[in-house]
Amino acid sequence: MIYIGCHLSVTKGYEAMGRQMVDFGGNTFSWFTRNPRGGKSKDVEPEDVQALSEILTEKKFGKLVAHASYTMNLCSASPETRANGLDMLIKDIEKMEALPGQYYNFHPGSHTGQGPELGVQQIAEGLNKALYPEMSTTVLLETMAGKGSEMGRNFEELKAIIDLVDCKDKLGVCFDTCHTWDSGYDIVNDFDGVLDKFDKVIGLDRLKAVHFNDSKNDCGAQKDRHEKIGQGKIGMEAMKRIALHPALQGLPFILETPNDDEGYIQEIAMIQGWF
């Protein structure tokens, strides 16, 4: 079996997301903790969260993978933007704790001309202010495509951030197949080699979730344009090999492909059919 789902809207609440994913045939999902372009996050209602928790238990869901706003940037050259990003991070983690033991994923940020070394330091500084030993949420750094001044374009940058964080046990990595391919890792012809590199640099024990996306681009294009499963440059055969890889079993796989609801239902069913 596989824990497979897609990104859902939290507009109608937590229980509604759980019921929608059951209808979709999946057993995990992702949602934005606040508007992806910024703004206030949705208030957490205890009864709503409890109702979702009951669905997760009854239907034997895997870990959920919440997603931070795209505007959260802990390493911007703007002090105000960094401060706003830290505020988002702290408040989002507080809300995540209402649904204990789940994953909170974020794009590491863009150094906006300051250089990657300072970017690494600022991201770690923000994480050190937000993470604490008693939290149950695991924060995931996402592998990125490397466009512009984007941080996390290679495993070494993610490792450098992790090395500077005090609460390392609260950190993991979300492996985005499109981003990793676009950044230059050949997951089509040498996925074993890519995972071996990940293990040597970061450690496979930190690989907690997969954003499962095909790509419109060639390997190393650094463009970050997702495609439906099997219709992109990664291709069906490679995507299937990745899903079935022994090292990834038990992880939540989140689809972020350009689909409507019916498209996600079809992709979820197709991927489950591989097992």
Secondary structure, DSSP 4 states (H G I P E B T S, - for coil): --EEEEEE--TT-HHHHHHHHHHHT-S--EEBSB-TTS-PBPPPPHHHHHHHHHHHHHTT----EEE--TT--TT-S-HHHHHHHHHHHHHHHHHHTTSTT-EEEE---B-TTS-HHHHHHHHHHHHHHH--TT--PEEEEEP----TTBS-SSHHHHHHHHHT-S-GGGEEEEEEHHHHHHTT--TTT-HHHHHHHHHHHT-GGGEEEEEE-EESS-TT-----EE-TTSSSS-HHHHHHHHH-GGGTTSEEEE--S--HHHHHHHHHHHHTT-
